[in-house]
Amino acid sequence: MRIRADRGASQRSETRERVADPIVVWQLTRREFTAVLLIILFATAMRLYGLGARPLLWQDELGLWEYILTGDASWMPQEAPLYSRLQFIWMWWIQTPTANTMRLLSVAFGVLGVFAAFILGRLIGGVRVGLLAAVLLSISPMALGLAHEVRPYTLFILASAMLLSCFLAAWERNTPRAWLGYGLALTTALLTHLLAAQLCVALGMAAAAAIWLERHRPQIMVRFLSFAVTSVVFGLLGAAWVGFHHSRRAFLTGPHTLGPLDFVQGSITSLGGVVESQIPVAVTLAVLATVGLVVLARRQPMHAILLSSVIVISCLITYATMAEMSAWGWNAWQRYLSHLLIPYLVLIAIGALWLARAVARRFSGLPASALAAAVTLVPILLVVPGTRHWLDSPNRHPD
């Protein structure tokens, strides 16, 4: 990572104005780099907390355990192969397969996901958006819980965020190297979870919308054709495992059994990072995300279409197909929305920071700065109760 020293307020301001250009996403000031590093260290500590107190492996985790011990793939859960192969390599390298050492791989992917949240947030909204999104992900109860499971969902969160970031970078740069990076990210996401195909639909909608929104941009059709060809080629590579693996069809069993309102409630509480009894808090976070989407639509319509398409399409497909999961009596279906966590938190960060700037413009002097800082802290303070609930019961399991 390239770090450059602060050279005055004007240069920092220029950097923040140019953050939408993926070419400069790695160029951080020392202050920005320090902030990112501290957030990552904090996220690591949060994910290591209570790791040893977790119960023994359960259900699908046991299948992966048997696969690692015996090498017999018939024990392996019927899902995309990347996480299980990486877990096999990890256990072979450390030579001490235990429940906690297996969970360390999920912890590592969870920490990398925090950095991925910063990257996506910075690409879309600037440095402050990236930092706030990273902080929110570091304390998200959903992210913390998934980091303690020997399951691919922390890798899925990471791969999904990197796919969106690589798409935005490739669309801006329009170079073979950038499109290759997007293609590799797409293959990785599909090898992590087949539900990454939902992201492909959203990416296609955003690219198609850009043909009209950016119709005066040079080589716009070249960009779209590059996207289409790359998506087909690397998408087929990523989904090829389906032809050699009898994947579980639990996600084709009909609509969510308790109806759309229950589904929406479970979605906003999971993604918003609060416990189910705190519906007003979850609604407040959803309002902040909506404000963020409106602000983004005014500034960067293509980015707004991309994030809204990702959220809407994934929610519709999950609601229409997860009857078996919702009938199990615990919120198994919510992990199938885990790839929405970072885009949702990015929108919350955009909404909170826009409101903070609006407050600062409305008032003047020290009170304005204090009020703006307080507004910025609102989403963090709203998520903290859910985080405390998770910290107070590290042994809990969704069943």
N, C-alpha and C positions, 0 to 999 in steps of 0.2 A: 504494500500500500504506500502511495506517495503522500508525504506530509510536507506542507509548506508553512513557513512562519507567517504570523499575522503581519500585514503591511498597512495597517490603518483601516479605519472604518470604511473608507470608500472601496477598498479592494474586497473587504468582506461583503459589502453590499453587492458588488459586482458578481462575486461568486454566487451569492444567493439568487441573483437574477438569472444566472446561467445554469442553475441546477437542473432545469428541464432538459438540458443537453446531456445525454448519457456519456458523452466523451469526457466530461469533467466530474463524473460521479465519484471517482476514486480520489480526487484532489481535495483533501481536507486540511483545514487550518489546524494548528496544534490544539486549539481549544476544542474544536469539533472532534478531533481524534481522541482527545482525553475524555470527552463526554461519552463517545461511543464505547470506549474501552471500559469506563466505569459501569455503564449500563450492562455490558456483556458480563463483567465480573459479578455484578449484582444478580443477573439472570442465572448465572452458573450456581451461585450460592442458593438461590431459591429452588432450583431444580434438584440440588443435592440434598436439600433439607428433607428429612424423613425417609430417605431412600432405604435405609437399613430396617426401618420399621414396617415396611410394606409386607403384606402377607405373601405366601408362596404363590407360585405361578398358577394361573387359572385358565381353563378352557383352551382357547386358541394358542395361548402362550405355551401350554404343555405340549402341543403338537410341534411347535418350533423347537422346544427343548429336546424332544425325542429325535427330531431330525438332526440336531447338532450332535447328540450323543451317538447315534447309530449311523448317520449318513443316509438313512432310508427316507427318501423324499415322500413316501406314502403317508408319513406322519405329518408332513408339513401342511399348514392351513392352505386352503385352496384360494390363492390370491396372487397378485403380481409378485414376481420373484426377487426383485432387487433387495428389499430389506432382509429377507431370510438369507440370501447369499452373503450379504455384508455381515450379518450376524454370525454366520458360519465362519467367515474369515476372521472376524474379531475374536471369536472363541478359540479358534485354532492358534491365533497369535499369542493370546495371553495364557492359554493352557489351563485356565481355572474356570470352567463353566459353572457359574452359580446364578441364582436369580438376580442378585444385585449387579454382578458384572455384566449380565446380559442387558439389564436396564440402563447401564452406563452409555450404551450406544444410542438409545433413545434420548438420553439427557444431552449427549453431544449434538444430535440433530436439533434438539430443542433450542440449544444455545445458538447454533448457527442460524436457526430461524429468526432469532431476535435481530441478528445482523442483516438478514434478508429483509426484515420489516423496515429497517432503517434505509436500505437501498431502495426499496420500492417507494417508500414515503418520500425520500429525497427526489427521486425521479419525477414523481407526480406533483409534489407540493413544496419541495424545498427542504433545507436542512432541519428546520424546527419541526416540520411535519414528520420527517423521518425519525428524529429523536423521540418525539412524543409517542409515535406508533411503537417504537422499540420498547419504551418504558411500559406502555400498556400491555404489550405481549409478554414482557418479562414477569408481570404480576397476574396475567390472565389465569383464572382457575382452570379453564379448559386446557390451556397449554401446559400448565403445571401437572395436571392429572395425567395427560397423555405422555408426558416425559417419564412417567414411572411405569409405563406399560411396555412390554416386549411386543410391540405392535408397530406397524409402519406409519402411524399417523403423524408423528413429529417430522419424519422424513417427507411425508406428503405435504405438510404445511410448508416446509422449506422448499421442496421442489416446485410447488405451485407458485410461491412468491417469486422464485427465480425465473420461472417460465414467463410470468407477466413482465418482469423486469427485462428479460432478454428480448421479449417481443417489442417492448417500447424502444429499447436500444437499437434493435435491428431496423425498426421502422424509421427511426431518425437517421441512422448512419447509412442504411441501404448499401452495405458492402458485403461481399461474399463471406468475409470473416464474421461479421455480425450475424448474418443469417445462419451460418454454421453454428454459432453459439446458441441461437434460438432453437435450431433443430435438435441439438444435443440436449437442451433443457426440456424440449417436448418429449423426446425419447425417455429421458430420465423420469419425468413425471408419470408417463404411461407405464413404465416398468415399476413404479412405486405403487400406483393404484389405478385401476381401470376407470374410476370416476374422473380421472384427469381429462377424459374425453369431453366432459362438460365444459372444461376450459377451452377446448378447441372450438366448440360452437360459439362461445363468447368472443374469442379472438377473431373468428371469422366475421361475426357481426360488427365488431369494431373496425376491422379492416375494410369491410364493405361500406360502412358509414363514412370512413375517411375518404373514399373515392369522391363523395359529394362534398364533405366538409373541407377537404383540402384539394379541391378540383383545380385550383390555380397553381398548385405546387408542382415544380418540375418533376417529371418522371413518376407521377403518382401511380400510373398503371404498371410501371416496372416494379414499384414497391409491392403492389398487390399481387402481381404474378409471382414475384419472388417469395412472398408469404405463402401463396397457395401451393407452389411446387415444393417448398421446404416442408410445409405442413403435411402434405401427402406422403412424401418420401420418408421423413423421419417419424411421422405418425404410424405408418405401416411397420416400421422397424420396432417402434415401441409397443405396438399392439400384437406383434407376431406371436408372443407367448401364449395368447389366447388359443391359438390353433393347436398348441401342444399341451394344453392344461385344461382339464375339465373344471372350469371356474364355477364357484357356487352361484346359484341363481336366486339367492334370497332377496336380491334387490329388484326382482320382477314379480312381486307378489301382490300388487295392488296398492291403493292409496292408504295413507296413514289412518289407522283405525279410529282415532278419537276426534277426527275432524280438523279443518283448517285452523280454527282459533287455537286449539291446543298445540298444533304444530308451530304456529307463529310464536306463541308464548314460549315454547321450549327452545325455539331458535334464537329469539332475542335475549333470553336469559343465558343461554350457553355462550353465544358469541359476545354478549355484553359483559360476561364475566361476573354475574351475580347469582345468588341462590334463588330458587324458584319463588320464595315468598316475597322477594323484593321486586315485584313487577313495576312499581313506579320508577325505580332506579333504572331498570332495563329499558323502559319506555323513554326516559330522559336520554339515555345513551343512543337509542334509536333515532330520537329527534336530532341529536347532534350529528349523527351519521347522515341524516337527510339534509340538514343544513350544509354539511360538507359536500354532499353530492350536488346540491344546487349551485354552490360556489364554484365547484369544479366544472360544472356544465357551462358556466359563464366564461370561465378562463380557458379551459381545455376540453372542448366538447368530446373529442375522441376518447380521452382518458375517462371522462364521466360515463360514456357509453360502454367502455370496456368494463369498468368496475361494476356498474349497475347490471350489465348483462351477466357477468360472472355470478353475482348474488341471486338475481331473479331466476336464471336458468337452473342453477344448482338447487335452489329451494323448490322450484316446481317439479323437477325430476325426482328429488328426494321425497317430496310429499306424495307424488303419484305412484311410487314404487316400493316404499318401505313398510308395507303393512306387517310383514313378519317381524321386522325389528321392533316396531312400536308395540306389538302384541306380547313381547317377551316380559313386559313389566318393568323394564328399566330403560333408560334413554340411550339404547345402543345406536339408534339412528342418528343421534346428534354428532357422533364422530365422523359421519359421512358428510358433515358440513364443515369439518375442521379446516379445509382448504380456503374457506371464506373468512377465516379469522383475521388474517393480516389485511386483506382489502377492506374489511369492515372497520378495523381499528384505524387504518389510514384515513378513511372517511370521517371517523370520529375526531381524529386529530385535526383534520382540515377544518371541520366545523367549529371546534373549540378555539383554534387559533384565529379564525375569522371573527368570532364573537369577541375575543380578547382585543383584536385590533379595532373593532367597532367601538368597544368601551373606551379604549385609549383615545380614539378620535372624538368621542363625545365629551370627555372630560379633559382637563389639563392639569399639569403639575404632578406632584407625588401621588395624590389619590388615584389618578388615572393609571399610573404604572402599577400601583398596588392592586387595583381592581382588575387590570389586564392579567396580571400574574395569577390572581385568584381564579379568574375564568379559565385560564390555561390549566390550572390544577383540578378543575371540576371533574373531568373524566377519570383522572387518577383516583380522586377521593371516592368516586362512585364505584370503582372496581375494587377498592381496598377491602370493603366488608366481605365480598366474595372470596378474596384472597385469604383473609383471616379465617374464614370458615374452613377453607381448605387446609391452612396451616394447623388449625386446631384439631383436625381429624385426618392425619396423614395415612391412617390405615383404612380409611373408607374405600369402598369399591362400588361402582355403579349398580351392582346387583344387590 
